[in-house]
Amino acid sequence: MRKILIFLLLVVLFALVSVGGVLAQPSQAISLDNLVTAINIGNIGPQNILTQAILNAVKSGVPATTIVLLLLLPAVATFIAAARNIVGVRGFGIFLPAALSVVFVAIGPILGISLFLLIVTISTLVRVTLRKLKLRLQYLPRMSLILWFVVVGVLSVFFALPVLNFPDITQVSVFAVLILALLSEDFTRVQMGKSARTAIELTGETLILALISYLFLTFKSIQEIALLNPEAFLLSVFAIDLLLSRYSGLRLLEIWRFRKLIFLK
């Protein structure tokens, strides 16, 4: 049942990001800059000091898209924490899905998902191969070797993209790709000691969290709320984090799993 839900959620989320009807367009960076510069702050006080700082930064040339991404990252981390603490979704921790969502924003979800699956596949195959060969490698040299294979795989993909006439190849951010490649160490570390089935489930759940976070980061209305009311937005996220830390009950997936025992009359 869990695998079916993961598959269905991935299909739905992939359809949403492919259609892109609610997502930010390239011209949105200009509209966000105009939105910030049009803010009428009035008297400066504790209630709008952050808004004033954002306005000054944008007027100085800092892109509004960069600021809004930083403002939304704590909310993304809160969402992932809630998904793990209340719903029971596992995934590869909090940092990995959040970092993946930022990579998806930078290079697009389709290429991002493809590279993510490629990196997970390569790191898993290399780890399994080294185990079967019974090579006694220390942890750091082994991780360096896995990264070597990951980089070769990613390079092969980028060499093949021009041949396949992949659109907008020049717009791909090299820093996002480097971040994705460096995350292979975290993928491998989390996978250690887990079965293939568990690793696949963790990968699927990580993709779900990252795609939902990507939708959140690129949703125009949420971006505008964060930019126009940064103080209230960050305080709300802080309050939600405190509330999440107080929750110690069963997770929703645990309730569903043990529903026959819980609701036994």
C-alpha positions as CSV (number, residue, x, y, z in Angstrom):
1,M,0.0,0.0,0.0
2,R,2.8,2.4,0.9
3,K,4.6,1.8,-2.5
4,I,1.3,2.3,-4.4
5,L,0.8,5.7,-2.6
6,I,4.3,6.7,-3.3
7,F,4.0,5.9,-7.0
8,L,0.7,7.7,-7.4
9,L,1.9,10.8,-5.6
10,L,5.0,10.9,-7.8
11,V,2.9,10.6,-11.0
12,V,0.6,13.4,-9.8
13,L,3.4,15.7,-8.8
14,F,5.4,15.0,-11.9
15,A,2.3,15.9,-14.0
16,L,1.9,19.2,-12.0
17,V,5.5,20.3,-12.5
18,S,5.4,19.3,-16.2
19,V,2.3,21.3,-16.9
20,G,3.6,24.2,-15.0
21,G,0.4,26.1,-14.9
22,V,0.9,27.4,-11.4
23,L,4.6,27.7,-11.4
24,A,6.8,30.8,-11.7
25,Q,7.8,31.8,-15.2
26,P,11.2,33.3,-16.2
27,S,9.7,36.8,-16.4
28,Q,8.6,36.5,-12.8
29,A,12.0,37.7,-11.5
30,I,11.2,41.1,-13.0
31,S,7.7,41.2,-11.6
32,L,9.0,40.4,-8.1
33,D,11.6,43.2,-8.3
34,N,8.8,45.6,-9.3
35,L,6.6,44.3,-6.5
36,V,9.3,45.0,-3.9
37,T,10.2,48.4,-5.2
38,A,6.5,49.5,-5.2
39,I,6.2,48.8,-1.5
40,N,5.1,51.8,0.5
41,I,6.6,51.2,4.0
42,G,5.8,54.4,5.8
43,N,7.4,54.9,9.2
44,I,10.2,52.4,10.0
45,G,9.7,50.4,13.1
46,P,10.2,46.9,14.5
47,Q,7.2,45.7,12.5
48,N,8.7,46.5,9.1
49,I,12.5,46.7,9.6
50,L,13.0,43.5,7.6
51,T,10.8,44.8,4.8
52,Q,12.9,48.0,4.6
53,A,16.1,45.9,4.5
54,I,14.7,43.8,1.6
55,L,13.7,47.0,-0.2
56,N,17.2,48.5,0.2
57,A,18.8,45.2,-1.0
58,V,16.6,45.0,-4.2
59,K,17.3,48.7,-5.0
60,S,21.0,47.9,-4.6
61,G,20.8,45.1,-7.2
62,V,20.1,42.0,-5.2
63,P,17.6,39.8,-7.1
64,A,14.2,39.5,-5.4
65,T,14.2,35.9,-6.4
66,T,17.2,35.2,-4.3
67,I,15.7,36.9,-1.3
68,V,12.4,35.1,-1.6
69,L,14.1,31.8,-1.9
70,L,16.0,32.4,1.3
71,L,12.7,33.5,3.0
72,L,10.9,30.4,1.9
73,L,13.7,27.9,2.8
74,P,12.7,27.8,6.5
75,A,9.1,27.2,5.5
76,V,10.3,24.3,3.3
77,A,12.2,22.8,6.2
78,T,9.1,23.2,8.4
79,F,7.0,21.4,5.8
80,I,9.5,18.5,5.6
81,A,9.7,18.3,9.4
82,A,5.9,18.2,9.6
83,A,5.7,15.5,6.9
84,R,8.1,13.4,8.9
85,N,6.9,14.1,12.4
86,I,3.1,14.1,11.8
87,V,2.5,12.2,8.5
88,G,5.3,9.7,8.9
89,V,7.1,10.3,5.6
90,R,10.7,9.3,6.0
91,G,12.9,10.4,3.0
92,F,16.6,11.2,3.3
93,G,16.3,13.5,6.3
94,I,15.4,17.2,6.1
95,F,18.5,18.7,4.3
96,L,18.5,16.5,1.3
97,P,14.8,17.1,0.1
98,A,15.2,20.8,0.8
99,A,18.5,21.0,-1.2
100,L,16.9,19.0,-4.0
101,S,14.0,21.4,-4.2
102,V,16.4,24.3,-4.6
103,V,18.2,22.4,-7.3
104,F,14.9,21.8,-9.1
105,V,14.3,25.5,-9.0
106,A,17.7,26.2,-10.5
107,I,17.8,23.6,-13.3
108,G,14.2,22.5,-13.7
109,P,12.4,19.5,-12.2
110,I,12.7,17.2,-15.2
111,L,16.5,17.5,-15.5
112,G,16.8,17.7,-11.7
113,I,14.8,14.4,-11.2
114,S,16.8,12.7,-14.0
115,L,20.2,13.7,-12.4
116,F,18.9,12.8,-8.9
117,L,17.9,9.3,-10.0
118,L,21.2,8.9,-12.0
119,I,23.2,9.9,-8.9
120,V,21.3,7.6,-6.6
121,T,21.6,4.7,-9.1
122,I,25.3,5.2,-9.6
123,S,26.1,5.6,-5.9
124,T,24.0,2.5,-5.0
125,L,25.6,0.3,-7.8
126,V,29.1,1.4,-6.8
127,R,28.4,0.8,-3.1
128,V,27.0,-2.7,-3.8
129,T,29.9,-3.5,-6.2
130,L,32.5,-2.5,-3.6
131,R,30.8,-4.6,-1.0
132,K,30.7,-7.7,-3.3
133,L,34.3,-7.2,-4.3
134,K,35.1,-7.1,-0.5
135,L,37.5,-4.2,-1.0
136,R,38.6,-3.0,2.4
137,L,38.4,0.7,1.8
138,Q,38.1,3.3,4.6
139,Y,35.1,5.5,4.7
140,L,36.5,8.7,3.2
141,P,38.4,7.0,0.3
142,R,35.3,5.0,-0.4
143,M,33.1,8.1,-0.6
144,S,35.7,9.8,-2.8
145,L,35.6,6.8,-5.1
146,I,31.8,6.9,-5.3
147,L,31.9,10.7,-6.0
148,W,34.4,9.9,-8.9
149,F,31.9,7.6,-10.5
150,V,29.0,10.0,-9.9
151,V,30.9,12.9,-11.6
152,V,31.8,10.7,-14.6
153,G,28.1,9.7,-14.9
154,V,26.9,13.3,-14.7
155,L,29.5,14.4,-17.3
156,S,28.3,11.7,-19.6
157,V,24.8,13.0,-19.4
158,F,25.9,16.6,-20.2
159,F,28.0,15.3,-23.1
160,A,24.9,13.6,-24.4
161,L,22.4,16.5,-24.0
162,P,23.6,18.5,-27.0
163,V,23.4,15.4,-29.2
164,L,19.8,14.9,-28.0
165,N,19.0,18.6,-28.7
166,F,18.0,19.2,-25.1
167,P,16.4,22.6,-24.8
168,D,18.0,25.4,-22.8
169,I,21.1,23.5,-22.0
170,T,23.0,26.8,-21.7
171,Q,20.6,27.8,-18.9
172,V,21.6,24.9,-16.6
173,S,23.3,26.2,-13.4
174,V,26.7,24.6,-12.9
175,F,26.5,25.3,-9.1
176,A,23.2,23.4,-8.8
177,V,24.7,20.4,-10.6
178,L,27.7,20.5,-8.4
179,I,25.5,20.6,-5.3
180,L,23.5,17.6,-6.6
181,A,26.7,15.6,-7.3
182,L,28.1,16.4,-3.8
183,L,24.9,15.2,-2.3
184,S,25.8,11.6,-3.4
185,E,27.8,11.3,-0.1
186,D,24.6,11.9,1.9
187,F,22.6,9.5,-0.3
188,T,25.1,6.8,0.2
189,R,25.5,7.4,4.0
190,V,21.8,7.2,4.5
191,Q,21.4,4.1,2.4
192,M,24.1,2.2,4.3
193,G,22.7,-0.7,6.3
194,K,19.3,-0.6,4.6
195,S,17.8,-3.1,2.2
196,A,17.2,-2.3,-1.5
197,R,13.4,-2.1,-0.9
198,T,13.9,0.4,1.9
199,A,16.4,2.5,-0.2
200,I,13.9,2.6,-3.1
201,E,11.1,3.7,-0.7
202,L,13.3,6.4,0.8
203,T,14.2,7.7,-2.7
204,G,10.6,7.9,-3.7
205,E,9.6,9.7,-0.5
206,T,12.5,12.1,-0.9
207,L,11.4,12.9,-4.4
208,I,7.8,13.5,-3.2
209,L,9.0,15.9,-0.5
210,A,11.4,17.7,-2.9
211,L,8.7,18.1,-5.6
212,I,6.1,19.5,-3.2
213,S,8.8,21.8,-1.8
214,Y,9.6,22.9,-5.4
215,L,5.9,23.7,-6.0
216,F,5.9,25.7,-2.8
217,L,9.1,27.6,-3.7
218,T,7.8,28.6,-7.1
219,F,4.2,29.4,-6.2
220,K,3.7,33.1,-7.0
221,S,1.2,33.9,-4.3
222,I,3.4,32.4,-1.6
223,Q,6.4,34.3,-2.9
224,E,4.4,37.6,-2.8
225,I,3.2,36.9,0.8
226,A,6.8,36.3,1.9
227,L,8.1,39.4,0.2
228,L,5.4,41.7,1.3
229,N,5.1,40.4,4.9
230,P,8.5,38.9,5.7
231,E,8.3,39.6,9.5
232,A,4.9,37.9,9.9
233,F,5.9,35.1,7.5
234,L,9.1,34.2,9.4
235,L,7.5,34.5,12.8
236,S,4.7,32.2,11.7
237,V,7.2,29.6,10.5
238,F,9.0,29.9,13.9
239,A,5.7,29.4,15.8
240,I,4.8,26.4,13.7
241,D,8.3,24.9,14.4
242,L,7.7,25.3,18.1
243,L,4.3,23.6,17.8
244,L,5.8,20.7,15.8
245,S,8.4,20.2,18.5
246,R,5.5,19.7,21.1
247,Y,3.9,16.9,19.0
248,S,4.6,13.4,20.3
249,G,1.6,11.4,19.2
250,L,1.3,8.7,16.5
251,R,2.1,9.6,12.9
252,L,-0.8,9.4,10.4
253,L,0.9,6.6,8.5
254,E,1.3,4.7,11.8
255,I,-2.3,5.2,12.6
256,W,-3.3,3.8,9.2
257,R,-0.9,0.9,9.6
258,F,-2.2,-0.1,13.0
259,R,-5.8,1.0,12.5
260,K,-7.2,-2.4,13.2
261,L,-5.6,-2.4,16.7
262,I,-6.3,1.2,17.4
263,F,-10.0,1.1,16.5
264,L,-10.6,-2.4,17.7
265,K,-13.8,-2.6,19.7
